[in-house]
Amino acid sequence: MKGKRKQAKSISSAEIEKKKKRILITFFTIIAIIVIAIIAYIANDFIITENYKTTNLIINNRNVTEFLKGQVLKKDSQIYLSKQDLGNFFDKYIYEDAENEKIITTYNKKIAELDFEKNIININGSEKKTSAHIIKENDMEYIPIEELKDVYDIEITDIKDTNVLLLDTITKEQIKAVVTTDLPVKASKKFIARTVDRVKKGECVILIEKAEDGYAKIRTDRGKIGYIKTKKLANEVVARQNMEEKKQIDGKVNLTWDYYSQIATAPDRTGTTIDGVNVVSPAFFAINQDGKLVENIGTRGQAYLDWAHENNCKVWPMLQNAGDGMLKVTSEIMNHYEKRKELIESIVSECIKYKLDGINLDFENMKKEDKDLYSRFIIELMPRMKELGLVLSVDVTAPDGGDTWSMCFDRHVIGDVADYIVFMAYDEYGESSDKAGTTAGLNWVELSLKKFLETEEIESDKIILAVPLYTRLWTENSNGEIIKKSVVSMKDIDNTIPSNVQRTWKEDLAQDYVEYKEGNNTKKMWIEDIKSLKAKIALISKYKLGGLASWEKGMETDEVWEIFKEALQ
């Protein structure tokens, strides 16, 4: 028994010794890690590790090098960026016109054409010589970025010592500050972080942002981006301010179309006012069978312009492609860049000539396959309008319907590019319908509007809701077939329906409905009146839309303008 106790005691002592050794090893390991970390931290203050072989591209204080599809190409004293990268960072709608061997790029107030063979650039219709043209490298198109600095509103700085290319948008705010002491610029705010640069006392840096944890993100004059303590900065100054465009219309748009045929003259509005309306859209322009812009202004149109401006109304005339055979004519224009360009130049010329405030583009009845090309037309027109300080509004139908009526619009692109996209919320059942129905039921209008906002992802304040000031009287024979459909102005509805006919309120449509016999035929009407309009225009406030439009002036009852004005206030 004694021998066994001694052996157990001996084993216990050995285990204790092993535990002591493990504790000592762990302790010294921790100390070693801490020492190494401190050495690494101190060493990083003096060691700047950077790969200068690849050009780092900094766009507006963001290093985008890892996101490049091509490379920053330096060749024959020129700097090139790929078409794909310009598309990613400046113009997502950049376009190659294979027919004319050009690349078309738009940005803000500029549209530019660059050539594949000639050292020429055309900016907003003015041509000038360049030092380089588009080149191809590794199956990619590369564009000389220096030639686009006036188009993209950028300042270009090539820092050869650190192989950094800076592209700064001159319309964006830039804040500068002075460093108060010598110190390293760290890659992150972590305790152990790589040093990307060093700054000296009195050096000026770009202040990108301040963080609540006492750190500031900066850019050095060598193009390096990193962090220093905010308290090490002084003398902050705004070197460049944000340049924001002021909207032409302050608040909600209240537009009415003043339509008259292409062979009629403008209405005489002298001595009248339209209470609450801040935009009128007269039928000034159309496309003829030759694809040319024709005007219908003359002396009466000039008097109309004077009246509108005297009454503080902006004038955005309609430009229509209405008429027989225009499907083919419109397609021909859309499918050729030079023809789109010619039409755009005509629009610009007319806007200048008559001192207009904008254009309302009302192209309907187009080919579904031309959808993207119609968007191109709007993309190419928009910079020219912005250059003149003019508004571009574009009319579109509901997102569901026929190929030439509904599927011919890319509402997402139109809503993204134009100042306003006008949803013509009418003709749910229209001229081509073989079934009687409402012109604009509330449920259909709201459902369509949600598609604009959710499916097409259009900003709500760019959407103008257009409501009808008319309805239709449908006539069915004894077999239920439509034998007649007549447009009835809102002001004429009470005189059209027999006084003894019972009106039935349709809650889902927010409309009164009437049905009555006339001989062997049945008459049907879904009524547009003050009640139905109030329900529809309430959607403007509900969805924070950009405003209201009405088709067309002359069809309304007198109290319409007052309820429109109240709704938009």
C-alpha distance (Angstrom), angle and dihedral (degrees) to the residues before:
residue distance angle dihedral
M1 . . .
K2 3.85 . .
G3 3.81 91.0 .
K4 3.73 91.9 53.0
R5 3.82 92.2 50.1
K6 3.84 91.3 52.0
Q7 3.82 91.2 50.9
A8 3.80 91.8 50.7
K9 3.81 90.7 49.5
S10 3.80 90.8 50.4
I11 3.82 92.6 51.7
S12 3.78 90.5 50.2
S13 3.84 92.7 54.1
A14 3.82 91.3 50.9
E15 3.78 91.6 53.2
I16 3.79 90.8 51.2
E17 3.81 91.0 53.4
K18 3.81 90.9 51.3
K19 3.77 91.9 50.8
K20 3.80 90.7 51.5
K21 3.78 91.0 52.6
R22 3.82 92.2 49.6
I23 3.79 91.2 50.8
L24 3.82 91.5 49.7
I25 3.83 91.9 48.5
T26 3.81 91.6 49.7
F27 3.81 91.7 47.6
F28 3.80 94.4 50.4
T29 3.81 91.0 44.3
I30 3.80 90.8 55.7
I31 3.80 90.7 47.3
A32 3.79 90.4 49.7
I33 3.84 92.1 50.7
I34 3.80 91.3 50.1
V35 3.82 91.9 48.4
I36 3.81 91.9 47.9
A37 3.82 90.2 48.6
I38 3.80 91.9 50.6
I39 3.80 91.3 47.5
A40 3.80 90.4 48.5
Y41 3.81 91.4 48.9
I42 3.81 92.5 49.0
A43 3.78 91.9 43.6
N44 3.79 90.8 52.2
D45 3.79 88.8 61.4
F46 3.77 87.5 68.0
I47 3.80 104.5 28.3
I48 3.81 118.4 74.3
T49 3.77 111.0 -169.0
E50 3.79 112.4 -165.0
N51 3.77 135.7 146.2
Y52 3.79 107.8 -129.4
K53 3.82 95.1 177.5
T54 3.83 93.0 85.9
T55 3.79 119.3 57.8
N56 3.78 109.1 -120.1
L57 3.81 112.5 -140.2
I58 3.80 114.7 -149.6
I59 3.80 115.8 -171.6
N60 3.79 115.2 -173.8
N61 3.82 92.9 -22.6
R62 3.79 94.5 -47.4
N63 3.80 122.7 112.4
V64 3.80 103.9 -134.6
T65 3.81 97.8 169.4
E66 3.81 95.3 113.8
F67 3.81 90.7 52.9
L68 3.81 96.6 54.3
K69 3.79 117.1 121.0
G70 3.79 91.2 -161.7
Q71 3.78 129.9 15.2
V72 3.76 138.1 -95.1
L73 3.79 96.8 -95.1
K74 3.81 119.5 -156.0
K75 3.76 112.5 -169.6
D76 3.83 134.1 153.7
S77 3.82 91.6 -7.3
Q78 3.82 90.0 -54.2
I79 3.80 129.7 113.2
Y80 3.79 116.9 -141.5
L81 3.79 133.6 -169.7
S82 3.78 123.8 -167.2
K83 3.80 121.7 -104.3
Q84 3.82 88.9 -119.6
D85 3.80 92.4 55.0
L86 3.79 93.2 47.4
G87 3.78 85.6 51.3
N88 3.79 91.6 52.2
F89 3.79 97.4 46.8
F90 3.81 107.7 25.9
D91 3.79 118.0 9.0
K92 3.80 117.3 21.3
Y93 3.80 88.1 -177.5
I94 3.82 95.9 55.3
Y95 3.78 107.0 148.0
E96 3.78 139.3 -159.4
D97 3.79 114.5 -143.6
A98 3.79 100.9 -156.4
E99 3.80 92.7 -178.0
N100 3.82 93.0 62.9
E101 3.83 97.4 24.8
K102 3.78 93.8 -120.1
I103 3.76 139.3 125.7
I104 3.79 115.6 -134.8
T105 3.77 119.3 -156.7
T106 3.80 130.1 178.1
Y107 3.78 131.3 -165.9
N108 3.78 128.7 167.3
K109 3.84 105.3 -52.4
K110 3.79 98.8 -3.8
I111 3.79 137.9 80.1
A112 3.80 116.6 -173.9
E113 3.79 135.3 -171.1
L114 3.79 119.4 -156.7
D115 3.79 124.9 -169.5
F116 3.79 130.0 -133.4
E117 3.79 93.8 -146.3
K118 3.81 109.8 21.2
N119 3.79 130.1 62.6
I120 3.81 91.9 -123.3
I121 3.79 135.4 119.0
N122 3.79 126.8 -171.6
I123 3.81 115.2 -155.9
N124 3.82 118.1 -175.2
G125 3.78 91.1 -23.7
S126 3.82 96.6 -47.1
E127 3.79 117.8 111.8
K128 3.79 126.6 -151.2
K129 3.78 139.0 165.3
T130 3.79 122.0 -99.1
S131 3.79 135.9 -159.8
A132 3.79 93.4 -122.5
H133 3.78 143.9 9.8
I134 3.81 137.3 -145.9
I135 3.80 114.3 -60.9
K136 3.79 133.9 -170.7
E137 3.77 122.9 -127.8
N138 3.81 126.1 170.0
D139 3.82 91.2 -10.2
M140 3.80 91.9 -54.5
E141 3.80 130.3 111.5
Y142 3.80 113.5 -123.8
I143 3.80 122.2 -162.0
P144 3.83 125.6 -157.5
I145 3.78 101.4 -113.7
E146 3.81 94.4 -158.2
E147 3.82 89.3 67.6
L148 3.81 90.8 57.3
K149 3.80 100.3 49.5
D150 3.82 91.7 100.6
V151 3.80 90.9 45.6
Y152 3.81 97.0 49.6
D153 3.83 93.7 34.3
I154 3.79 92.3 -123.9
E155 3.78 137.5 147.9
I156 3.81 112.8 -141.3
T157 3.81 122.6 -150.7
D158 3.81 121.1 178.4
I159 3.82 109.2 -163.2
K160 3.78 102.5 -165.4
D161 3.85 96.6 -178.1
T162 3.78 92.5 63.9
N163 3.83 96.9 22.9
V164 3.80 92.7 -121.2
L165 3.80 125.6 146.3
L166 3.79 114.8 -157.4
L167 3.81 122.4 -160.2
D168 3.81 112.0 -175.4
T169 3.80 123.3 -177.8
I170 3.79 105.8 -131.5
T171 3.81 92.9 -151.3
K172 3.83 92.8 61.2
E173 3.80 124.9 87.2
Q174 3.80 117.6 -96.2
I175 3.82 123.8 -169.3
K176 3.79 123.0 -165.2
A177 3.81 129.7 -164.8
V178 3.79 139.3 177.8
V179 3.82 123.8 -116.7
T180 3.83 112.0 -127.2
T181 3.83 98.6 -156.9
D182 3.80 142.8 14.4
L183 3.79 110.8 -85.6
P184 3.81 145.0 143.0
V185 3.81 123.1 -96.5
K186 3.80 109.8 -132.6
A187 3.80 128.8 -147.0
S188 3.82 90.6 -132.6
K189 3.79 142.4 2.7
K190 3.81 92.9 -104.8
F191 3.82 121.2 119.7
I192 3.79 90.8 -112.4
A193 3.79 110.5 40.0
R194 3.76 137.4 150.8
T195 3.78 117.3 -102.6
V196 3.80 111.0 -123.9
D197 3.80 98.1 179.7
R198 3.78 144.2 -15.6
V199 3.79 127.0 -123.1
K200 3.77 128.8 -160.6
K201 3.77 132.6 -141.6
G202 3.80 110.6 -79.6
E203 3.81 94.2 20.5
C204 3.80 117.0 138.7
V205 3.82 118.0 -129.1
I206 3.80 136.7 178.6
L207 3.82 110.7 -107.9
I208 3.80 107.1 -141.7
E209 3.79 100.0 175.5
K210 3.79 144.0 -30.0
A211 3.79 121.9 -127.0
E212 3.81 126.0 -149.9
D213 3.80 91.2 -122.0
G214 3.81 92.3 71.1
Y215 3.80 97.4 -96.0
A216 3.80 128.7 118.5
K217 3.78 126.7 -155.4
I218 3.79 110.4 -136.4
R219 3.80 143.3 172.1
T220 3.78 119.2 -137.2
D221 3.79 125.6 -143.4
R222 3.83 86.9 -103.2
G223 3.80 89.4 62.5
K224 3.81 96.1 -107.0
I225 3.80 119.5 142.7
G226 3.78 121.7 -151.1
Y227 3.80 148.4 112.4
I228 3.78 137.2 -73.3
K229 3.81 133.3 164.5
T230 3.81 111.2 -77.5
K231 3.80 91.1 -134.8
K232 3.81 88.6 64.7
L233 3.82 90.3 68.0
A234 3.80 128.1 82.3
N235 3.81 141.6 166.9
E236 3.79 97.2 38.3
V237 3.79 112.2 -167.1
V238 3.81 134.2 176.6
A239 3.79 101.8 -120.4
R240 3.80 93.3 178.9
Q241 3.80 130.9 14.2
N242 3.78 130.7 -142.6
M243 3.78 110.6 -96.3
E244 3.79 106.5 -142.6
E245 3.79 123.0 -174.3
K246 3.78 116.4 -126.8
K247 3.79 116.3 -132.4
Q248 3.79 115.9 -115.1
I249 3.81 91.6 -136.2
D250 3.79 116.8 52.5
G251 3.79 104.8 -145.2
K252 3.80 127.0 -15.8
V253 3.78 122.9 -0.9
N254 3.82 115.5 -120.1
L255 3.80 105.0 -171.3
T256 3.77 130.5 172.5
W257 3.77 125.8 -170.7
D258 3.80 113.0 -129.8
Y259 3.76 98.8 -160.0
Y260 3.77 127.4 -171.9
S261 3.78 128.1 156.7
Q262 3.78 124.0 -89.1
I263 3.79 90.8 -107.0
A264 3.82 96.3 45.5
T265 3.79 126.6 81.7
A266 3.79 128.2 -114.5
P267 3.83 115.4 -82.6
D268 3.77 118.9 -102.6
R269 3.82 106.5 -115.8
T270 3.82 95.4 167.4
G271 3.80 111.9 144.7
T272 3.81 94.2 11.6
T273 3.81 133.1 105.0
I274 3.79 133.1 -162.0
D275 3.78 104.4 -144.2
G276 3.81 113.8 -130.3
V277 3.81 96.3 1.4
N278 3.81 112.1 126.8
V279 3.84 99.7 173.1
V280 3.80 130.4 44.5
S281 3.78 123.7 -169.5
P282 3.82 112.2 -160.8
A283 3.80 122.7 -173.0
F284 3.80 95.6 -104.1
F285 3.82 103.3 138.9
A286 3.78 141.1 41.7
I287 3.80 141.1 161.7
N288 3.79 114.9 -111.9
Q289 3.81 129.5 -147.6
D290 3.82 90.1 -87.8
G291 3.80 91.3 56.5
K292 3.80 92.4 -109.8
L293 3.79 127.1 134.8
V294 3.79 112.0 -110.3
E295 3.79 125.6 -171.0
N296 3.79 131.0 -145.0
I297 3.78 101.9 -167.6
G298 3.78 115.0 105.0
T299 3.80 123.4 142.9
R300 3.81 94.2 -37.4
G301 3.80 91.2 49.2
Q302 3.80 91.8 50.8
A303 3.81 89.5 50.5
Y304 3.82 88.0 50.8
L305 3.82 90.4 52.3
D306 3.79 91.3 50.0
W307 3.81 91.2 49.0
A308 3.81 92.7 50.0
H309 3.79 94.9 49.1
E310 3.80 92.3 44.9
N311 3.83 86.7 56.0
N312 3.83 93.1 48.9
C313 3.81 93.3 -108.3
K314 3.79 121.7 142.2
V315 3.80 115.0 -134.1
W316 3.82 117.8 -135.3
P317 3.80 102.9 168.4
M318 3.78 120.7 -153.6
L319 3.78 119.1 -107.4
Q320 3.80 106.7 -160.0
N321 3.77 136.3 -174.3
A322 3.81 91.4 -162.0
G323 3.78 124.1 146.3
D324 3.78 141.7 67.1
G325 3.79 116.8 -50.3
M326 3.81 94.0 15.9
L327 3.82 93.2 120.6
K328 3.81 89.9 73.8
V329 3.82 94.6 38.2
T330 3.80 92.7 51.0
S331 3.81 91.3 47.3
E332 3.80 90.9 52.3
I333 3.82 91.0 54.3
M334 3.79 94.7 45.6
N335 3.81 94.1 49.3
H336 3.81 96.2 58.2
Y337 3.79 124.6 59.8
E338 3.80 94.0 -152.8
K339 3.81 91.0 54.1
R340 3.80 91.9 47.9
K341 3.78 87.8 49.0
E342 3.81 92.2 50.1
L343 3.80 91.1 51.9
I344 3.81 91.1 47.7
E345 3.81 91.4 51.6
S346 3.83 89.1 51.3
I347 3.82 91.0 51.3
V348 3.80 91.8 49.3
S349 3.80 91.2 48.3
E350 3.83 92.7 51.4
C351 3.81 92.3 46.9
I352 3.80 90.7 53.8
K353 3.81 94.3 42.6
Y354 3.81 94.5 53.5
K355 3.83 98.3 30.3
L356 3.78 92.2 -122.4
D357 3.81 124.8 -178.1
G358 3.79 97.7 -141.1
I359 3.78 147.2 -40.1
N360 3.79 131.5 -99.6
L361 3.80 107.6 -148.9
D362 3.80 108.9 -149.7
F363 3.80 106.0 176.6
E364 3.80 114.0 158.3
N365 3.79 135.6 161.5
M366 3.82 97.4 46.0
K367 3.79 133.3 151.6
K368 3.78 117.0 -90.4
E369 3.81 90.3 -135.6
D370 3.84 89.5 58.3
K371 3.81 92.4 59.6
D372 3.82 95.5 107.9
L373 3.81 92.4 43.2
Y374 3.80 91.5 53.4
S375 3.81 86.6 52.9
R376 3.82 87.8 50.7
F377 3.80 89.5 54.6
I378 3.82 90.2 54.2
I379 3.83 91.7 44.7
E380 3.82 90.2 52.5
L381 3.81 94.7 43.4
M382 3.80 96.6 48.5
P383 3.85 98.9 71.5
R384 3.80 91.3 51.1
M385 3.81 90.1 52.3
K386 3.80 91.7 47.8
E387 3.79 90.3 49.4
L388 3.81 88.5 61.3
G389 3.81 94.9 40.2
L390 3.80 91.5 -112.8
V391 3.81 130.4 144.5
L392 3.80 123.5 -120.3
S393 3.81 116.0 -156.7
V394 3.80 120.6 178.2
D395 3.81 125.6 -157.8
V396 3.80 118.8 -139.7
T397 3.78 136.5 171.5
A398 3.81 129.8 -125.3
P399 3.83 115.0 -63.2
D400 3.80 94.1 -109.8
G401 3.78 126.7 60.9
G402 3.79 143.5 70.7
D403 3.80 127.6 -13.8
T404 3.81 96.3 -107.9
W405 3.80 95.5 35.8
S406 3.79 105.2 41.5
M407 3.81 113.6 -0.2
C408 3.82 92.0 58.6
F409 3.84 92.3 78.6
D410 3.80 129.7 78.5
R411 3.78 94.1 -155.8
H412 3.80 93.9 -177.3
V413 3.81 93.5 58.9
I414 3.80 94.1 40.2
G415 3.80 90.6 50.0
D416 3.79 90.7 47.4
V417 3.81 96.2 49.2
A418 3.82 108.0 32.2
D419 3.80 124.4 69.5
Y420 3.80 90.1 -121.7
I421 3.79 136.5 8.8
V422 3.80 111.2 -151.8
F423 3.80 114.7 -148.1
M424 3.82 106.8 -150.7
A425 3.80 94.0 -148.3
Y426 3.76 97.8 -168.5
D427 3.79 144.6 84.1
E428 3.78 93.5 57.1
Y429 3.79 78.9 156.2
G430 3.76 107.6 20.9
E431 3.76 147.4 157.1
S432 3.81 94.2 -53.9
S433 3.81 95.2 46.3
D434 3.80 119.1 113.7
K435 3.79 90.7 -162.3
A436 3.79 129.6 66.2
G437 3.78 115.1 -114.7
T438 3.78 148.3 133.4
T439 3.78 123.4 -59.0
A440 3.80 92.5 -139.1
G441 3.79 120.6 -2.3
L442 3.81 115.0 -169.0
N443 3.83 93.8 -125.4
W444 3.82 91.8 53.6
V445 3.81 93.1 45.3
E446 3.81 92.8 50.4
L447 3.80 94.0 44.6
S448 3.81 90.6 51.0
L449 3.78 90.9 46.4
K450 3.81 90.8 53.9
K451 3.80 88.7 54.5
F452 3.81 89.3 54.9
L453 3.79 90.3 52.0
E454 3.81 102.9 36.1
T455 3.81 108.2 24.0
E456 3.80 99.3 30.8
E457 3.83 91.3 34.4
I458 3.80 95.8 -140.9
E459 3.80 118.9 166.6
S460 3.79 107.4 -106.0
D461 3.81 95.7 -131.9
K462 3.81 90.3 59.0
I463 3.80 93.2 58.6
I464 3.80 120.1 93.6
L465 3.80 113.9 -165.7
A466 3.82 111.1 -141.3
V467 3.81 116.3 -157.4
P468 3.83 129.9 -167.8
L469 3.79 123.7 -112.6
Y470 3.80 88.8 -163.2
T471 3.78 143.1 52.9
R472 3.80 136.9 -166.3
L473 3.77 133.8 -104.3
W474 3.79 109.1 -144.4
T475 3.80 124.0 -157.0
E476 3.81 120.3 -159.2
N477 3.78 126.5 -173.8
S478 3.80 123.9 -135.5
N479 3.81 89.8 -83.3
G480 3.82 91.9 56.6
E481 3.80 93.2 -108.3
I482 3.81 120.5 143.0
I483 3.77 108.1 -114.6
K484 3.81 98.4 164.9
K485 3.79 140.8 14.2
S486 3.78 122.0 -174.0
V487 3.79 130.3 -172.8
V488 3.81 110.6 -126.8
S489 3.79 121.3 -165.2
M490 3.78 115.9 -128.7
K491 3.81 90.4 -117.9
D492 3.83 91.0 55.3
I493 3.82 99.4 47.7
D494 3.82 96.4 94.6
N495 3.80 91.1 51.1
T496 3.81 91.7 47.4
I497 3.81 99.0 52.4
P498 3.83 118.1 66.1
S499 3.81 110.4 -108.4
N500 3.80 94.1 -123.7
V501 3.83 95.1 57.3
Q502 3.80 115.1 115.0
R503 3.82 116.0 -125.2
T504 3.80 117.7 -144.0
W505 3.81 120.6 -158.6
K506 3.82 114.9 -131.7
E507 3.79 106.9 -155.3
D508 3.81 97.4 -163.9
L509 3.80 91.8 49.1
A510 3.82 95.2 37.5
Q511 3.80 87.8 -136.9
D512 3.77 140.6 111.3
Y513 3.80 115.0 -116.0
V514 3.78 127.8 -154.8
E515 3.78 131.6 -171.6
Y516 3.80 126.2 177.7
K517 3.79 142.3 156.4
E518 3.77 126.3 -105.3
G519 3.79 107.5 -177.9
N520 3.82 107.6 -55.2
N521 3.80 91.9 -22.3
T522 3.80 130.4 88.2
K523 3.80 122.1 -134.9
K524 3.82 120.2 -152.8
M525 3.80 131.9 -176.0
W526 3.80 135.9 172.9
I527 3.79 102.5 -155.2
E528 3.79 126.2 -130.6
D529 3.80 109.2 -157.6
I530 3.79 140.4 134.4
K531 3.83 92.2 -69.6
S532 3.81 94.4 52.2
L533 3.81 93.2 43.6
K534 3.81 92.3 50.1
A535 3.80 89.9 55.0
K536 3.81 92.5 51.1
I537 3.79 98.5 43.5
A538 3.82 89.5 50.2
L539 3.83 84.3 73.6
I540 3.82 89.1 69.3
S541 3.79 91.4 66.5
K542 3.81 94.0 36.1
Y543 3.81 93.5 56.1
K544 3.84 97.4 28.6
L545 3.80 93.3 -119.5
G546 3.79 125.7 -177.9
G547 3.77 95.8 -113.0
L548 3.78 151.0 -71.2
A549 3.80 137.1 -68.4
S550 3.80 129.5 -172.5
W551 3.79 132.9 -155.9
E552 2.92 112.5 -120.8
K553 3.81 140.4 1.1
G554 3.79 110.5 -134.4
M555 3.82 97.1 35.8
E556 3.81 95.8 79.6
T557 3.80 135.3 93.9
D558 3.80 116.8 -119.3
E559 3.82 97.0 -103.8
V560 3.84 93.6 57.9
W561 3.79 94.9 86.8
E562 3.79 93.2 52.2
I563 3.83 93.9 53.0
F564 3.82 90.5 45.6
K565 3.79 90.6 51.6
E566 3.81 92.9 48.2
A567 3.82 92.9 47.2
L568 3.80 93.2 52.1
Q569 3.80 93.7 47.3
